[in-house]
Amino acid sequence: MSYKSLQACVTDLEKHGRLIRIKEEVDPYLQMAAIHLRVFEHEGPAILFENVKGSKFPAVSNLFGTLDRSKFIFRDTLDKIKTLVDLKSDPLKAIKNPFKYAGVGLTALSALPMKVGRGAPINFAKCKISDIPQIVNWPNDGGPFVTMPQVYTEDIDKPGIMNANLGMYRIQLGGNDYIMNEEIGLHYQLHRGIGVHQTKANAKGQPLKVSIFVGGPPSHPVAAVMPLPEGLSEMTFAGALGNRRFRYFYDDDGFCISADADFVITGTVMPHDNKPEGPFGDHLGYYSLKHPFPLLKVHNVYHRKDAIWSFTVVGRPPQEDTSFGALIHEITGSAIPKEIPGLHAVNAVDAAGVHPLLFAIGSERYTPYSNERRPQEILTIANHILGKGQLSLAKYLFIAAQEDDPTLNVNDIGGFLKHILQRIDLTRDLHFYTNTTIDTLDYSGSGLNTGSKVAVAVAGEVKRELWNDLPADFSLPRPFEKYKMVMPGVLAVEVPKNIRTSDMPLMLEILDEHLRDAELNGLPLMVLCDDADFVAQSINNFVWVTFTRSNPSHDIYGIKSFTEHKHWGCNGPLIIDARIKPHHAPVLVKDPEVEKLVDKMGEKGGALYGII
C-alpha cells in the first residue's frame, strides 16, 4: 500500500480488523504503556488511543507488533525493497541476471526524495511540547520520552537531504533539569550518524540543526532503524518501501520538515551543551541511568491537523522492537553475512537484549589436510564481526563452523548452545578482549561504554555427552545448596543473598576446591545467579540473566583455571557470575496498581475483552 499518512495506515489496519480503538480516557503515565505491553504479549492488534489524558492528540502503538502485521502494511513493496537491498550489497548481480533486476533502477529513481512547496501538501499548525501526549512507560523513568522518533540531521560540510542521516534515538521531553517547552534531551552514541554530524559541528563551533519527525507513513520509522548499506540513504529507502517519495521542505529557520510527518520538533544542539538525561526503561530489561547527553533547544513544534502521536514501549525482550528486528531481517536477509567473507549467518539474540549475545556460523577451511580440526578461520571471522557496526557492541560471541553441522541454526538458542557446549575446548576456545567498548545501555561493565568481550570459537568433533540430569553423587559445597539444571550441560547455581561481591573470591575458591577432582565433563557451564528457579524456568530467562548481568573479563571463572602465555583457560566447568551486582542498573518492574486497571479492561464489557 502507498500510505500518504499515518492516518491512512490506521484506517487500512482498522478496515482489515488489525487495529482496535480505545475510546475511554487513558492516562499517559504508565497506563498506556501497560495496555500496550499486555496487548503485545497476547499478539494483539495495533491500538489507537482516542482520548489521552492531558492532550488533544490521539496516539497509536503496536503498529509493528507482529511480523505478520508489518508484512501486511508493506504487502505491495516488501519483495521490491528486498531486491533493492540485495542488489545494493552485491551490484554484480545486475550484470549476472539483468532481467531479474531490470526494474530496480526505476525503483531507486522513483524513491528519490521530493522537495515540495513550503507547507504543501498539508498545512502544519504549531503547538508546544507540553501539548504532546506525555507518555511515561516505567515507574522510575526520568520523564516522558519519544519512543518512535525519526531524528534528522545534515552534514554541515555536505548539506542537503542526500547526505543527511535519519535515525531512531530516544528523546526526553520533560523531567530532570529540562525547561518545559524550551529544552529536550537527545540520547545517542557518537558513532551513530547524528554523532558524526555533531562532531563536525562541534569542531567548527557551530550549532547542529535537528528535526525530529514523529508519525508519517509507516515506512519512515522503519527507515530510521534500518542498517542500510553504505550509500543508500534512509529517505530513499523510506520512499521505496512506502511506494511514495519522501516529501520535504525547509521552514523559515532552515530546518528540514518532513511534509508527511504528523509532528515535527525542530531545534539546535550547541557544541558541548549537555544536561542529565534518563533514567529510562530500556531494551535490556533494566533502566539506563541518568547521564549527561546532548541538549536540544526547541525552536518549533509543528503538527498536522489530523495528527496522531506514534509510540512504543521499550523493555525486556520480546517487545515491539523485536518485531522491528524480524522485519529488518526479512528485508536485509543475508546482507551482513555477504559483507564478511566466510560468514554464513549471524544472530543478535533478542532474548538476551540483542547486543550482549551474538551467535554466528562461519566457514572453517584452513589446513584441510590436518587430522585435527580446530578453530582458525572462524577466529578471523569473529574479529571481523566484533568490528562491524552495531555488532561491535556485543559482549559474548559464540561462533561455530558450518562444516561440523550444515543444519545448525543461529536462531535456535538451545540447539546452538548445545552444539557449542558439546564441542568446546575450555583450555583453548575462549578469546578475551579487555578494556574495550560495550553498549552504552549495558551496566554490567566497569563504566559507561566500558567493559569487555569474549569470543568463543568452536570447531571439530563432539567432545562430550552433555548431562541432562545430575548424577546421584553430584554435590556442591555450602553455601551453594540450591541448584537446578537449565538445559543439557548447564547448571544454574543460586548464590545466597547474604553473599557480598567482596566474598566471591573466597566462594569461588571453595567451589574450585570441592570440584577440581570431580569428573564433570558432561557439565561444561555453571551459572551463578540470584534465583536458580527463575533462570531454569525457560531458555529465554537463562540467556537474559546470564548475558546481561555479566562482564566477561570480570565475571568468567573456571574450575582448575590457568593462564599460559597470556591465554586464559580452565580444565573444569566454566563459571559465569550472573548475579546482580551493586553497580548494575535496576530491573524493570511493572506497577501493580496499573496492572489491575488493565486487568479490568480485559473483563467482559471492557475495551480489551477478548484480546488479553
NUGU-719345 format. One line per 8 residues: their letters; for each residue x, y, z of C-alpha. Coordinates in steps of 0.05 Angstrom, whole numbers, padded with zeros to 5 digits. Example, Ala and Ser with C-alpha at 12.3 -4.5 7.8 and 13.67 -1.06 7.14 Angstrom:
// residues 2
as> 00246/-00090/00156; 00273/-00021/00143
***
This chain:
// residues 612
msykslqa> 00000/00000/00000; 00022/00071/-00015; 00003/00105/00050; 00004/00181/00047; 00000/00188/00122; -00003/00151/00188; -00078/00163/00188; -00084/00125/00122
cvtdlekh> -00047/00066/00153; -00091/00067/00215; -00154/00068/00172; -00128/00009/00130; -00110/-00033/00191; -00178/-00020/00223; -00213/-00038/00158; -00179/-00106/00159
grlirike> -00190/-00120/00233; -00118/-00106/00252; -00130/-00046/00298; -00174/-00031/00358; -00197/00036/00385; -00197/00052/00459; -00248/00108/00468; -00244/00116/00544
evdpylqm> -00195/00165/00574; -00127/00134/00587; -00070/00161/00629; -00004/00172/00592; 00031/00160/00658; 00042/00084/00659; -00029/00063/00638; -00020/00069/00562
aaihlrvf> 00046/00032/00565; 00015/-00023/00608; -00042/-00032/00558; 00008/-00035/00501; 00051/-00087/00537; -00008/-00132/00553; -00036/-00129/00482; 00033/-00143/00453
ehegpail> 00042/-00203/00499; -00022/-00232/00470; -00001/-00217/00398; -00059/-00169/00394; -00076/-00114/00344; -00050/-00044/00336; -00081/00004/00387; -00110/00074/00374
fenvkgsk> -00119/00113/00439; -00172/00164/00422; -00175/00200/00489; -00106/00214/00520; -00110/00249/00588; -00079/00319/00584; -00073/00321/00508; -00119/00335/00449
fpavsnlf> -00080/00287/00405; -00096/00213/00397; -00039/00163/00399; -00025/00097/00365; 00021/00039/00385; 00036/-00033/00368; 00034/-00019/00292; 00092/-00066/00282
gtldrskf> 00074/-00112/00340; 00076/-00175/00297; 00117/-00193/00235; 00052/-00213/00201; 00023/-00143/00211; 00087/-00110/00187; 00086/-00152/00125; 00013/-00134/00114
ifrdtldk> 00030/-00060/00119; 00084/-00067/00066; 00049/-00122/00026; 00057/-00087/-00041; 00130/-00066/-00034; 00167/-00116/00011; 00193/-00161/-00046; 00214/-00100/-00086
iktlvdlk> 00254/-00069/-00029; 00287/-00136/-00012; 00311/-00139/-00083; 00337/-00067/-00079; 00376/-00080/-00015; 00402/-00147/-00043; 00428/-00112/-00105; 00459/-00055/-00066
sdplkaik> 00500/-00105/-00026; 00522/-00142/-00089; 00518/-00098/-00152; 00547/-00153/-00196; 00480/-00189/-00192; 00450/-00140/-00241; 00503/-00160/-00292; 00495/-00234/-00280
npfkyagv> 00418/-00232/-00282; 00397/-00168/-00318; 00324/-00188/-00330; 00311/-00204/-00256; 00337/-00136/-00235; 00312/-00095/-00295; 00263/-00054/-00254; 00308/-00038/-00196
gltalsal> 00338/00024/-00227; 00269/00052/-00237; 00251/00033/-00166; 00310/00071/-00138; 00296/00132/-00181; 00222/00134/-00161; 00245/00132/-00088; 00286/00196/-00092
pmkvgrga> 00263/00248/-00041; 00217/00302/-00068; 00223/00375/-00047; 00154/00406/-00044; 00129/00477/-00035; 00133/00503/00035; 00072/00479/00074; 00050/00432/00018
pinfakck> 00017/00384/00010; -00010/00394/00081; -00012/00454/00126; 00021/00450/00194; -00003/00483/00257; 00041/00497/00317; 00036/00472/00388; 00082/00463/00448
isdipqiv> 00120/00403/00476; 00071/00402/00534; 00013/00392/00485; 00041/00326/00462; 00019/00262/00499; 00067/00258/00558; 00076/00183/00557; 00117/00152/00613
nwpndggp> 00130/00077/00605; 00161/00054/00671; 00153/00078/00743; 00225/00104/00751; 00232/00136/00682; 00261/00206/00686; 00202/00235/00648; 00161/00227/00584
fvtmpqvy> 00200/00203/00523; 00191/00199/00448; 00200/00125/00434; 00185/00124/00359; 00223/00185/00333; 00258/00197/00267; 00316/00244/00282; 00341/00282/00221
tedidkpg> 00408/00317/00215; 00451/00341/00158; 00526/00341/00147; 00549/00414/00154; 00605/00400/00103; 00557/00369/00053; 00487/00397/00067; 00425/00370/00034
imnanlgm> 00379/00312/00042; 00420/00261/00003; 00477/00266/00054; 00430/00270/00114; 00420/00219/00169; 00353/00194/00195; 00360/00153/00259; 00318/00130/00317
yriqlggn> 00348/00158/00381; 00307/00168/00444; 00283/00237/00462; 00266/00260/00533; 00210/00312/00531; 00209/00333/00604; 00233/00319/00674; 00303/00327/00704
dyimneei> 00330/00397/00693; 00297/00409/00626; 00258/00473/00618; 00190/00451/00593; 00174/00473/00522; 00244/00501/00513; 00292/00442/00522; 00291/00368/00508
glhyqlhr> 00345/00314/00514; 00376/00271/00459; 00407/00203/00474; 00454/00173/00423; 00524/00144/00415; 00576/00185/00378; 00590/00131/00327; 00519/00138/00301
gigvhqtk> 00504/00182/00241; 00478/00240/00283; 00541/00235/00326; 00586/00243/00265; 00546/00305/00246; 00551/00334/00316; 00626/00321/00320; 00636/00361/00255
anakgqpl> 00592/00417/00281; 00628/00418/00348; 00696/00423/00313; 00673/00485/00277; 00638/00515/00338; 00571/00514/00301; 00502/00493/00325; 00474/00428/00296
kvsifvgg> 00404/00435/00268; 00360/00376/00287; 00290/00358/00262; 00251/00304/00299; 00195/00273/00258; 00141/00231/00292; 00089/00192/00253; 00081/00197/00178
ppshpvaa> 00076/00137/00132; 00100/00073/00168; 00159/00066/00121; 00191/00127/00154; 00203/00098/00224; 00226/00033/00192; 00277/00072/00150; 00302/00105/00214
vmplpegl> 00322/00038/00245; 00348/00002/00183; 00422/-00017/00180; 00427/00005/00108; 00485/-00010/00060; 00535/00047/00051; 00508/00099/00002; 00434/00082/00009
semtfaga> 00400/00140/00044; 00344/00129/00095; 00299/00177/00058; 00308/00139/-00008; 00295/00074/00029; 00232/00103/00061; 00206/00124/-00008; 00220/00055/-00039
lgnrrfry> 00189/00016/00020; 00128/00061/00024; 00119/00067/-00051; 00116/00143/-00040; 00173/00192/-00048; 00197/00224/00017; 00168/00294/00014; 00203/00351/00050
fydddgfc> 00213/00426/00052; 00252/00476/00094; 00218/00523/00143; 00236/00597/00153; 00292/00578/00201; 00324/00530/00152; 00302/00465/00186; 00282/00406/00143
isadadfv> 00209/00387/00152; 00180/00320/00131; 00116/00341/00096; 00082/00275/00112; 00100/00273/00187; 00047/00281/00240; 00093/00321/00285; 00160/00356/00274
itgtvmph> 00202/00384/00331; 00259/00429/00309; 00317/00454/00350; 00392/00463/00355; 00447/00429/00394; 00503/00475/00414; 00574/00448/00419; 00586/00412/00485
dnkpegpf> 00518/00433/00513; 00494/00375/00555; 00444/00361/00611; 00428/00297/00651; 00382/00250/00611; 00346/00189/00639; 00333/00142/00674; 00296/00104/00620
gdhlgyys> 00269/00033/00618; 00309/00002/00562; 00312/-00058/00515; 00359/-00097/00560; 00304/-00102/00612; 00335/-00053/00660; 00337/00023/00669; 00391/00061/00634
lkhpfpll> 00412/00111/00686; 00419/00187/00687; 00479/00213/00647; 00497/00277/00611; 00474/00276/00538; 00464/00330/00485; 00413/00384/00499; 00367/00408/00444
kvhnvyhr> 00340/00479/00447; 00270/00476/00418; 00252/00524/00362; 00184/00500/00338; 00135/00443/00346; 00093/00431/00284; 00034/00383/00276; -00013/00365/00220
kdaiwsft> -00087/00378/00231; -00105/00304/00238; -00042/00287/00276; -00033/00220/00312; 00023/00211/00362; 00061/00147/00349; 00096/00110/00406; 00121/00043/00430
vvgrppqe> 00144/00013/00496; 00215/-00008/00508; 00231/-00063/00557; 00257/-00133/00566; 00250/-00172/00500; 00208/-00192/00466; 00177/-00124/00452; 00153/-00087/00391
dtsfgali> 00225/-00072/00372; 00233/-00148/00368; 00183/-00148/00312; 00221/-00089/00282; 00283/-00133/00283; 00245/-00190/00249; 00222/-00143/00194; 00293/-00117/00185
heitgsai> 00318/-00189/00178; 00261/-00202/00128; 00285/-00144/00086; 00361/-00150/00092; 00364/-00226/00094; 00437/-00245/00086; 00464/-00175/00073; 00511/-00175/00133
pkeipglh> 00540/-00245/00121; 00556/-00224/00049; 00597/-00166/00076; 00643/-00212/00117; 00680/-00266/00077; 00666/-00336/00105; 00607/-00315/00148; 00543/-00354/00135
avnavdaa> 00496/-00330/00189; 00494/-00284/00249; 00440/-00272/00301; 00439/-00218/00354; 00399/-00258/00405; 00337/-00218/00422; 00321/-00255/00486; 00388/-00233/00514
gvhpllfa> 00375/-00160/00499; 00404/-00162/00427; 00472/-00131/00438; 00501/-00174/00495; 00499/-00240/00456; 00515/-00260/00384; 00511/-00328/00351; 00548/-00338/00286
igserytp> 00566/-00392/00236; 00627/-00388/00192; 00670/-00430/00146; 00730/-00468/00174; 00770/-00484/00112; 00842/-00472/00136; 00890/-00531/00134; 00840/-00581/00105
ysnerrpq> 00896/-00632/00104; 00903/-00631/00181; 00878/-00690/00220; 00856/-00645/00278; 00801/-00595/00265; 00808/-00532/00308; 00783/-00460/00304; 00825/-00420/00255
eiltianh> 00787/-00384/00200; 00727/-00372/00246; 00773/-00334/00293; 00788/-00285/00236; 00713/-00281/00222; 00699/-00268/00296; 00747/-00209/00296; 00712/-00182/00235
ilgkgqls> 00644/-00189/00267; 00665/-00152/00330; 00690/-00094/00288; 00626/-00088/00247; 00576/-00032/00262; 00525/-00049/00315; 00554/-00119/00322; 00615/-00087/00354
lakylfia> 00572/-00074/00416; 00568/-00148/00432; 00599/-00177/00495; 00593/-00251/00480; 00603/-00281/00411; 00594/-00355/00401; 00617/-00377/00332; 00614/-00447/00303
aqeddptl> 00640/-00480/00239; 00588/-00495/00187; 00626/-00557/00166; 00612/-00590/00233; 00537/-00588/00223; 00507/-00557/00159; 00437/-00557/00193; 00459/-00513/00251
nvndiggf> 00413/-00454/00261; 00434/-00389/00296; 00360/-00375/00313; 00353/-00439/00353; 00381/-00416/00420; 00380/-00484/00455; 00405/-00523/00395; 00461/-00474/00380
lkhilqri> 00486/-00472/00452; 00483/-00548/00455; 00527/-00552/00393; 00577/-00504/00425; 00578/-00539/00493; 00587/-00608/00461; 00650/-00586/00424; 00682/-00530/00466
dltrdlhf> 00754/-00540/00489; 00755/-00497/00552; 00831/-00496/00552; 00834/-00465/00482; 00770/-00435/00455; 00758/-00372/00497; 00788/-00308/00470; 00781/-00245/00512
ytnttidt> 00781/-00171/00492; 00792/-00129/00555; 00784/-00055/00570; 00741/-00044/00508; 00674/-00012/00490; 00606/-00042/00501; 00535/-00016/00493; 00520/00049/00529
ldysgsgl> 00458/00018/00558; 00495/-00042/00588; 00515/-00031/00660; 00549/-00098/00671; 00616/-00068/00652; 00667/-00028/00691; 00640/00040/00670; 00596/00076/00619
ntgskvav> 00611/00046/00550; 00667/00007/00582; 00673/-00068/00591; 00700/-00130/00557; 00683/-00183/00505; 00696/-00256/00495; 00694/-00295/00430; 00681/-00369/00438
avagevkr> 00703/-00403/00373; 00687/-00477/00367; 00705/-00526/00312; 00715/-00601/00310; 00682/-00665/00332; 00636/-00675/00393; 00679/-00678/00455; 00628/-00695/00508
elwndlpa> 00559/-00723/00522; 00523/-00667/00559; 00488/-00684/00624; 00412/-00679/00621; 00408/-00694/00696; 00457/-00690/00753; 00490/-00756/00775; 00467/-00782/00842
dfslprpf> 00535/-00768/00874; 00539/-00696/00850; 00542/-00643/00904; 00563/-00572/00916; 00592/-00543/00980; 00558/-00495/01026; 00532/-00442/01014; 00515/-00466/00943
ekykmvmp> 00459/-00512/00966; 00406/-00495/00914; 00419/-00511/00841; 00380/-00533/00781; 00393/-00559/00710; 00375/-00507/00657; 00388/-00548/00594; 00437/-00603/00575
gvlavevp> 00505/-00585/00603; 00484/-00522/00640; 00472/-00515/00715; 00442/-00454/00750; 00472/-00445/00819; 00437/-00398/00867; 00481/-00353/00909; 00450/-00334/00977
knirtsdm> 00431/-00261/00984; 00478/-00251/01043; 00539/-00265/01000; 00571/-00199/00981; 00613/-00185/00919; 00674/-00179/00963; 00660/-00251/00987; 00661/-00281/00918
plmleild> 00736/-00295/00912; 00731/-00339/00974; 00667/-00371/00949; 00700/-00388/00882; 00759/-00418/00918; 00711/-00462/00958; 00677/-00484/00893; 00744/-00498/00859
ehlrdael> 00770/-00539/00917; 00705/-00580/00920; 00701/-00594/00845; 00772/-00597/00819; 00779/-00672/00826; 00707/-00689/00805; 00690/-00719/00736; 00649/-00662/00706
nglplmvl> 00660/-00669/00631; 00585/-00670/00618; 00575/-00604/00655; 00616/-00551/00617; 00578/-00490/00643; 00554/-00466/00711; 00518/-00400/00721; 00518/-00366/00789
cddadfva> 00453/-00328/00797; 00405/-00297/00847; 00347/-00344/00832; 00361/-00413/00803; 00287/-00429/00793; 00277/-00367/00751; 00339/-00380/00708; 00319/-00452/00696
qsinnfvw> 00247/-00435/00681; 00260/-00421/00607; 00316/-00414/00557; 00298/-00341/00550; 00307/-00329/00624; 00373/-00364/00622; 00404/-00323/00566; 00375/-00258/00592
vtftrsnp> 00403/-00267/00662; 00470/-00297/00641; 00490/-00249/00587; 00461/-00183/00612; 00488/-00190/00683; 00560/-00209/00669; 00623/-00175/00644; 00667/-00228/00612
shdiygik> 00734/-00205/00639; 00708/-00196/00710; 00654/-00250/00715; 00681/-00311/00678; 00717/-00362/00722; 00732/-00435/00715; 00749/-00497/00755; 00824/-00511/00751
sftehkhw> 00836/-00446/00712; 00904/-00425/00686; 00938/-00370/00646; 00991/-00391/00596; 01026/-00341/00551; 00971/-00291/00565; 00917/-00341/00546; 00865/-00359/00599
gcngplii> 00830/-00426/00602; 00804/-00478/00650; 00804/-00554/00657; 00737/-00559/00691; 00669/-00526/00682; 00666/-00454/00660; 00632/-00409/00713; 00596/-00345/00695
darikphh> 00577/-00300/00753; 00509/-00272/00731; 00486/-00244/00797; 00461/-00172/00801; 00519/-00131/00827; 00516/-00065/00865; 00536/-00024/00804; 00483/-00055/00759
apvlvkdp> 00421/-00017/00737; 00353/-00035/00768; 00309/-00087/00735; 00244/-00062/00703; 00184/-00079/00746; 00111/-00063/00728; 00067/-00021/00773; 00017/-00070/00807
eveklvdk> -00039/-00018/00813; -00036/-00001/00739; -00036/-00075/00722; -00102/-00082/00759; -00132/-00027/00716; -00111/-00065/00654; -00140/-00129/00682; -00208/-00095/00688
mgekggal> -00203/-00072/00615; -00197/-00146/00596; -00261/-00165/00632; -00327/-00173/00596; -00350/-00106/00571; -00280/-00077/00576; -00242/-00047/00517; -00193/-00105/00516
ygii> -00243/-00161/00526; -00225/-00220/00481; -00156/-00191/00467; -00119/-00201/00533
***
